[in-house]
Amino acid sequence: MRYVYGPISSRRLGSSLGVDIIPHKTCCFNCIYCQVGRTPNQTIERKEYVSMDDILVQVKEALKANAKIDYITFSGSGEPTLNSRIGEMIHEVKVMTSIPVAVLTNGALLFRKEVRDDLLEADLVIPSLDAANQEVFEKVNRPYPGLLIEAIVEGIRKFILEFEHEVWLEVMLVKGINDGWKEMVEFASVINRIGPDRVQLNTVVRPPCEDFAKALTEDELRAIKDILGDKAEVIPVWRRKNPNEDVTYGG
């Protein structure tokens, strides 16, 4: 199907049915580590990029065809909160099934109240935060002009206060870019300030869009985990059982 994929085996969410509600590589960021490639359509404009009705038809069909789904996950090849009807879609999916809904977001637009409100009916939200200062933010995420890391941090903090379920913060670490001691001290301060339920440390696993985006070793990730405190955990590298497993985005 065009907008729904899987279910796939997710490292964090088990059997995850992906819902992609944004055209390919439409995003606020142009991250150096992105497995889907560079961002040709970088924007912060929210609109109905993809028909809500078409998406809901495909979700319903996928639910009929698949018995084992642990999460319905809004993620995909772009930033899902750019779709201005994501809140309505989450609501309609919740009406159709008791399967929990997760949203994977880069968190860039959570400083907007309407975006935070749109995600309130989800069961789990996983925003990413790859930098604690503007300089590193621009190196790693290459954001749309005018986006400020301080506003994003504050948006995530406010969302956590407003949201009734769990928020897992994902930190994507790139060797030599955002993994230094200074950055980790800043990250620890930011994490303490915003108060997520978990902090999930990840690194470059799939081939990135930029060759210079390199992975950390498991030992390096574990050392950073110790710096960031009890809420931090290292996301294990997925070991494929077959060549077609875990080859798409989200998880």
VENFENUR-V59527 format. One record per pair of residues at least 24 apart in sequence whose ideal C-beta (glycine too) atoms are under 8 Angstrom apart, sorted by the first residue. I is the first residue (numbers start at 1). J is the second residue. D is the distance in Angstrom with one decimal. If there is no record, write none. Layout:
I_J_D ; I_J_D
This chain:
1_58_4.6 ; 1_61_7.0 ; 1_62_6.8 ; 2_54_7.8 ; 2_58_7.1 ; 3_50_6.3 ; 3_54_6.6 ; 3_55_4.9 ; 3_58_5.2 ; 4_55_7.4 ; 4_58_4.3 ; 4_59_5.8 ; 4_61_7.7 ; 4_62_4.8 ; 5_76_7.9 ; 5_248_5.8 ; 6_62_8.0 ; 6_248_7.3 ; 7_66_5.7 ; 7_68_7.1 ; 7_69_5.2 ; 7_70_8.0 ; 8_245_7.4 ; 8_246_6.2 ; 8_247_7.9 ; 8_248_5.8 ; 8_250_7.5 ; 8_251_6.8 ; 9_238_7.4 ; 9_241_7.9 ; 9_245_5.4 ; 9_246_5.4 ; 10_71_7.5 ; 10_73_7.4 ; 10_246_7.4 ; 10_250_7.0 ; 10_251_3.2 ; 11_235_5.8 ; 11_236_6.5 ; 11_238_4.9 ; 11_246_7.2 ; 11_251_5.7 ; 12_126_7.6 ; 12_168_7.6 ; 12_200_7.0 ; 12_235_6.6 ; 12_251_5.8 ; 13_70_6.0 ; 13_71_4.4 ; 13_73_6.1 ; 13_102_6.0 ; 13_251_5.6 ; 14_70_3.5 ; 14_71_6.8 ; 15_68_5.2 ; 15_69_5.5 ; 15_70_4.7 ; 15_71_7.7 ; 16_69_7.5 ; 16_70_6.5 ; 16_71_4.9 ; 16_72_7.8 ; 16_73_4.7 ; 16_102_7.5 ; 16_250_6.7 ; 16_251_5.6 ; 17_59_7.6 ; 17_62_5.7 ; 17_63_7.7 ; 17_66_6.8 ; 17_69_4.8 ; 17_71_7.2 ; 17_72_5.0 ; 17_73_6.7 ; 17_99_7.8 ; 18_73_5.4 ; 18_75_5.8 ; 18_76_6.2 ; 18_248_6.8 ; 18_249_7.4 ; 18_250_5.1 ; 19_55_6.5 ; 19_59_6.3 ; 19_72_6.4 ; 19_73_6.6 ; 19_74_5.0 ; 19_75_7.5 ; 19_76_7.0 ; 19_80_8.0 ; 19_89_7.6 ; 19_93_7.9 ; 20_50_7.9 ; 20_75_7.2 ; 20_76_2.9 ; 20_77_6.0 ; 20_78_7.6 ; 20_80_7.9 ; 21_49_7.1 ; 21_50_5.2 ; 21_55_5.9 ; 21_74_6.4 ; 21_76_6.8 ; 21_80_5.4 ; 21_83_4.4 ; 21_86_6.4 ; 21_89_6.6 ; 22_49_5.3 ; 22_50_6.7 ; 22_76_6.2 ; 22_77_7.0 ; 22_78_3.3 ; 22_79_6.3 ; 22_80_6.0 ; 22_82_5.6 ; 22_83_5.8 ; 23_49_5.6 ; 23_50_6.9 ; 23_78_6.5 ; 24_77_4.8 ; 24_78_6.8 ; 25_77_5.8 ; 25_78_5.9 ; 26_78_4.1 ; 26_79_7.2 ; 26_82_6.3 ; 27_78_4.9 ; 27_79_4.5 ; 27_82_7.5 ; 27_106_7.2 ; 28_79_5.4 ; 28_82_7.2 ; 28_106_6.4 ; 28_108_4.1 ; 28_109_6.8 ; 28_143_6.2 ; 28_144_4.9 ; 28_147_6.4 ; 29_79_7.3 ; 29_106_5.6 ; 29_108_6.6 ; 29_141_4.4 ; 29_142_6.4 ; 29_143_5.4 ; 29_144_7.3 ; 30_141_7.5 ; 30_142_4.1 ; 30_143_7.8 ; 31_130_7.4 ; 31_140_6.5 ; 31_141_5.2 ; 31_142_6.7 ; 31_172_7.6 ; 31_209_7.7 ; 32_139_7.5 ; 32_140_6.0 ; 32_141_7.9 ; 32_142_6.8 ; 32_174_6.6 ; 32_177_7.3 ; 32_208_6.6 ; 32_209_6.9 ; 32_210_4.4 ; 32_212_7.3 ; 32_213_4.5 ; 33_140_7.5 ; 33_172_6.0 ; 33_174_5.6 ; 33_204_5.0 ; 33_208_4.4 ; 33_209_7.5 ; 33_210_7.3 ; 33_213_4.3 ; 34_208_6.5 ; 34_209_4.9 ; 35_206_3.9 ; 35_207_6.4 ; 35_208_6.5 ; 35_209_7.5 ; 35_249_6.6 ; 36_77_4.9 ; 36_209_7.6 ; 36_249_6.0 ; 37_209_5.0 ; 38_209_5.0 ; 42_144_5.3 ; 43_82_6.9 ; 43_144_6.6 ; 44_82_7.6 ; 44_108_7.3 ; 44_109_6.7 ; 44_144_5.1 ; 44_146_7.9 ; 44_147_7.1 ; 45_82_7.2 ; 46_81_7.5 ; 46_82_5.6 ; 46_83_7.2 ; 46_84_4.3 ; 46_109_7.4 ; 46_115_7.6 ; 47_82_7.8 ; 47_83_7.7 ; 47_84_5.3 ; 48_83_6.4 ; 48_84_5.6 ; 48_85_5.1 ; 49_82_6.6 ; 49_83_5.4 ; 50_83_6.5 ; 52_85_4.6 ; 52_88_6.1 ; 52_89_5.5 ; 52_92_7.7 ; 55_89_6.2 ; 56_89_6.8 ; 56_92_5.4 ; 56_93_7.4 ; 56_96_7.7 ; 59_93_5.9 ; 59_96_7.1 ; 60_96_6.2 ; 63_96_6.9 ; 63_97_5.7 ; 63_99_7.6 ; 69_99_5.4 ; 70_99_7.5 ; 70_100_7.7 ; 71_99_6.9 ; 71_100_5.5 ; 71_101_7.1 ; 71_102_4.6 ; 71_123_7.9 ; 71_124_7.2 ; 72_97_7.2 ; 72_99_5.4 ; 72_100_7.4 ; 72_101_5.1 ; 72_102_7.2 ; 73_101_7.7 ; 73_102_4.6 ; 73_103_7.5 ; 73_104_6.4 ; 73_250_5.7 ; 73_251_7.1 ; 74_101_7.2 ; 74_102_7.2 ; 74_103_4.7 ; 74_104_7.0 ; 74_122_7.8 ; 75_103_7.5 ; 75_104_3.8 ; 75_249_6.2 ; 75_250_3.5 ; 75_251_7.4 ; 76_249_6.1 ; 76_250_6.4 ; 77_249_6.0 ; 79_105_6.6 ; 79_106_5.5 ; 79_108_6.7 ; 79_109_7.6 ; 80_104_7.3 ; 80_105_6.2 ; 81_105_5.3 ; 81_108_7.9 ; 81_109_5.0 ; 81_110_7.7 ; 81_115_5.2 ; 81_118_6.9 ; 81_119_7.3 ; 82_109_7.4 ; 86_118_5.2 ; 86_119_7.4 ; 87_117_6.6 ; 87_118_3.2 ; 87_119_7.1 ; 87_120_7.7 ; 87_121_7.0 ; 90_118_7.4 ; 90_119_7.2 ; 90_121_4.9 ; 90_122_5.5 ; 91_121_5.5 ; 94_121_5.8 ; 100_124_6.4 ; 102_126_6.6 ; 104_128_7.9 ; 104_170_7.9 ; 104_250_5.7 ; 104_251_7.6 ; 106_141_7.5 ; 107_152_5.6 ; 107_155_6.7 ; 107_156_5.3 ; 108_143_6.8 ; 108_144_7.7 ; 108_147_5.9 ; 108_152_5.8 ; 109_155_7.4 ; 110_152_6.8 ; 110_155_3.3 ; 110_156_5.5 ; 110_158_7.3 ; 110_159_5.0 ; 111_151_4.3 ; 111_152_6.3 ; 111_154_6.2 ; 111_155_3.5 ; 111_158_7.8 ; 112_155_7.3 ; 115_155_7.9 ; 116_155_7.1 ; 116_158_6.5 ; 116_159_4.7 ; 116_162_5.9 ; 116_163_7.9 ; 119_159_7.1 ; 119_163_7.2 ; 120_162_6.8 ; 120_163_6.3 ; 120_164_7.5 ; 122_165_7.1 ; 123_165_5.4 ; 124_165_6.1 ; 124_166_5.6 ; 124_167_7.8 ; 124_168_7.0 ; 125_159_7.2 ; 125_163_6.5 ; 125_165_7.6 ; 125_166_7.9 ; 125_167_5.2 ; 125_168_7.8 ; 126_167_7.4 ; 126_168_4.7 ; 126_169_7.6 ; 126_170_5.6 ; 126_200_7.5 ; 127_156_5.4 ; 127_159_7.6 ; 127_167_6.9 ; 127_169_6.2 ; 127_170_7.2 ; 128_169_7.5 ; 128_170_4.5 ; 128_171_7.3 ; 128_172_6.2 ; 129_153_7.1 ; 129_156_6.7 ; 129_169_5.7 ; 129_170_7.4 ; 129_171_6.0 ; 129_190_7.2 ; 130_171_6.3 ; 130_172_4.9 ; 130_173_7.8 ; 130_174_7.8 ; 130_178_5.9 ; 131_178_5.7 ; 131_183_7.4 ; 132_183_6.3 ; 132_186_3.6 ; 132_187_4.9 ; 132_189_7.2 ; 132_190_4.7 ; 133_183_7.7 ; 133_186_6.0 ; 136_177_7.1 ; 136_178_5.0 ; 136_183_6.0 ; 139_177_5.7 ; 139_178_7.4 ; 140_172_7.6 ; 140_174_6.1 ; 140_177_5.7 ; 140_178_5.3 ; 153_190_5.7 ; 153_193_7.3 ; 153_194_6.3 ; 156_194_5.2 ; 156_196_7.8 ; 157_193_6.3 ; 157_194_4.0 ; 157_195_7.2 ; 160_194_6.0 ; 160_195_5.6 ; 160_196_6.3 ; 166_197_4.3 ; 166_198_7.4 ; 167_196_5.0 ; 167_197_5.7 ; 168_196_6.3 ; 168_197_6.2 ; 168_198_4.3 ; 168_199_7.6 ; 168_200_5.5 ; 169_194_7.4 ; 169_196_3.9 ; 169_198_7.0 ; 169_199_5.0 ; 169_200_6.9 ; 170_200_4.8 ; 170_202_5.9 ; 170_235_7.9 ; 171_199_6.4 ; 171_200_7.0 ; 171_201_5.5 ; 171_202_6.8 ; 172_202_5.0 ; 172_203_6.9 ; 172_204_7.7 ; 173_201_6.3 ; 173_202_6.9 ; 173_203_4.9 ; 173_216_5.3 ; 173_221_7.0 ; 173_224_6.8 ; 174_203_7.3 ; 174_204_6.2 ; 174_213_5.1 ; 174_214_6.7 ; 174_215_8.0 ; 174_216_7.9 ; 175_203_7.7 ; 175_204_7.9 ; 175_214_4.2 ; 175_215_6.4 ; 175_216_5.3 ; 175_220_7.7 ; 176_214_7.0 ; 177_213_7.5 ; 179_216_6.0 ; 179_220_7.0 ; 179_224_6.7 ; 184_224_5.8 ; 184_227_4.7 ; 184_228_6.8 ; 185_227_7.6 ; 187_228_6.2 ; 188_227_6.2 ; 188_228_5.5 ; 188_229_6.6 ; 191_228_6.2 ; 191_229_7.2 ; 191_231_7.1 ; 191_232_7.9 ; 192_229_7.8 ; 196_231_6.7 ; 197_231_7.2 ; 198_231_5.7 ; 198_232_7.9 ; 198_233_6.3 ; 199_228_5.8 ; 199_229_7.8 ; 199_231_4.9 ; 199_232_4.3 ; 199_233_7.0 ; 200_232_7.9 ; 200_233_5.9 ; 200_235_5.1 ; 201_225_5.9 ; 201_228_7.5 ; 201_232_6.0 ; 201_233_6.8 ; 201_234_5.0 ; 201_235_6.4 ; 202_235_4.7 ; 205_237_5.9 ; 205_238_7.4
